[in-house]
Amino acid sequence: AAALPEARAYEKRFAAYELSYCEGREREAYERLRRLYDVGKNERLPTLITRLKFLEQKLNIPNEQRIPEGAH
């Protein structure tokens, strides 16, 4: 359901959260979470930021591409 164009933002967010816990799917989860983060402040919830920061570290995302410290 989260993949459908008419899916609600929270469905997409929760699907990306779950994906971020799946071994081998970290890159896909990071890309989905980053797209949500880039939508704007309303999507920048604490869990989204926590999972993004975890994945940035795990995937060795370059510092200049990471979300800023204190992001919200």
Backbone hydrogen bonds in HBPLUS format (Angstrom, degrees):
<---DONOR---> <-ACCEPTOR-->    atom                        ^
c    i                          cat <-CA-CA->   ^        H-A-AA   ^      H-
h    n   atom  resd res      DA  || num        DHA   H-A  angle D-A-AA Bond
n    s   type  num  typ     dist DA aas  dist angle  dist       angle   num
A0004-LEU N   A0001-ALA O   3.20 MM   3  5.56 155.5  2.26 109.2 116.2     1
A0007-ALA N   A0004-LEU O   3.02 MM   3  5.36 165.0  2.04 118.3 121.3     2
A0011-GLU N   A0008-ARG O   3.02 MM   3  5.31 126.3  2.32 103.6 117.5     3
A0012-LYS N   A0008-ARG O   3.18 MM   4  6.60 157.6  2.23 154.5 160.4     4
A0013-ARG N   A0009-ALA O   2.88 MM   4  6.12 158.2  1.93 152.1 158.9     5
A0014-PHE N   A0010-TYR O   2.90 MM   4  6.01 168.2  1.91 147.5 150.2     6
A0015-ALA N   A0011-GLU O   2.99 MM   4  6.08 154.4  2.06 143.9 151.3     7
A0016-ALA N   A0012-LYS O   3.01 MM   4  6.19 154.2  2.08 144.1 150.9     8
A0017-TYR N   A0013-ARG O   2.88 MM   4  6.20 152.0  1.96 148.6 157.2     9
A0018-GLU N   A0014-PHE O   3.03 MM   4  6.23 169.0  2.05 149.7 151.3    10
A0019-LEU N   A0015-ALA O   2.98 MM   4  6.16 157.9  2.03 144.6 151.3    11
A0020-SER N   A0016-ALA O   2.99 MM   4  6.15 142.2  2.14 143.2 152.5    12
A0020-SER N   A0017-TYR O   3.06 MM   3  5.20 125.8  2.37  97.6 111.7    13
A0021-TYR N   A0018-GLU O   3.08 MM   3  5.54 158.6  2.13 111.7 118.3    14
A0022-CYS N   A0019-LEU O   2.99 MM   3  5.26 164.5  2.02 113.5 118.5    15
A0025-ARG N   A0022-CYS O   3.03 MM   3  5.52 161.7  2.06 138.1 138.9    16
A0029-ALA N   A0025-ARG O   3.00 MM   4  6.24 162.3  2.03 154.8 160.5    17
A0030-TYR N   A0026-GLU O   2.80 MM   4  5.99 159.1  1.84 151.2 157.2    18
A0031-GLU N   A0027-ARG O   2.96 MM   4  6.23 165.0  1.98 153.9 157.1    19
A0032-ARG N   A0028-GLU O   3.02 MM   4  6.26 159.1  2.06 149.8 155.3    20
A0033-LEU N   A0029-ALA O   2.87 MM   4  6.05 169.5  1.88 157.0 160.1    21
A0034-ARG N   A0030-TYR O   2.78 MM   4  5.89 158.3  1.83 153.2 159.9    22
A0035-ARG N   A0031-GLU O   3.03 MM   4  6.17 154.9  2.09 141.6 147.8    23
A0036-LEU N   A0032-ARG O   3.10 MM   4  6.42 157.7  2.15 147.7 153.4    24
A0037-TYR N   A0033-LEU O   2.87 MM   4  6.14 159.9  1.91 150.6 156.5    25
A0038-ASP N   A0034-ARG O   2.87 MM   4  6.08 156.1  1.93 149.4 155.6    26
A0039-VAL N   A0036-LEU O   3.09 MM   3  5.22 146.2  2.21 101.3 111.4    27
A0040-GLY N   A0037-TYR O   3.32 MM   3  6.03 140.7  2.49 114.2 120.7    28
A0043-GLU N   A0040-GLY O   3.06 MM   3  5.84 155.1  2.13 123.0 129.5    29
A0044-ARG N   A0041-LYS O   3.07 MM   3  5.10 151.2  2.16 104.2 113.1    30
A0045-LEU N   A0043-GLU O   2.89 MM   2  5.69 137.6  2.07 104.7  92.4    31
A0048-LEU N   A0045-LEU O   3.05 MM   3  5.34 114.8  2.50 106.5 122.1    32
A0049-ILE N   A0045-LEU O   3.04 MM   4  6.34 163.5  2.07 162.7 167.7    33
A0050-THR N   A0046-PRO O   2.90 MM   4  6.08 161.2  1.94 150.6 156.3    34
A0051-ARG N   A0047-THR O   2.92 MM   4  6.07 166.9  1.93 153.6 156.4    35
A0052-LEU N   A0048-LEU O   2.93 MM   4  6.06 157.7  1.98 147.1 153.9    36
A0053-LYS N   A0049-ILE O   2.94 MM   4  6.11 167.0  1.96 152.8 155.8    37
A0054-PHE N   A0050-THR O   3.04 MM   4  6.23 157.3  2.09 146.1 152.5    38
A0055-LEU N   A0051-ARG O   2.93 MM   4  6.14 163.5  1.96 150.8 154.9    39
A0056-GLU N   A0052-LEU O   2.77 MM   4  5.99 154.3  1.84 154.1 162.1    40
A0057-GLN N   A0053-LYS O   3.16 MM   4  6.34 157.4  2.22 144.4 149.1    41
A0058-LYS N   A0054-PHE O   2.98 MM   4  6.24 167.3  1.99 151.2 155.1    42
A0059-LEU N   A0055-LEU O   2.82 MM   4  5.78 159.7  1.86 151.1 155.7    43
A0061-ILE N   A0056-GLU O   2.94 MM   5  4.96 162.8  1.97 146.5 150.8    44
A0060-ASN N   A0057-GLN O   3.20 MM   3  5.07 157.5  2.25 100.8 107.4    45
A0065-GLN N   A0062-PRO O   2.87 MM   3  5.46 155.3  1.93 120.1 128.2    46
A0066-ARG N   A0063-ASN O   3.17 MM   3  5.23 156.4  2.23 104.8 112.0    47
A0071-ALA N   A0068-PRO O   3.12 MM   3  5.35 128.1  2.40 136.7 132.0    48
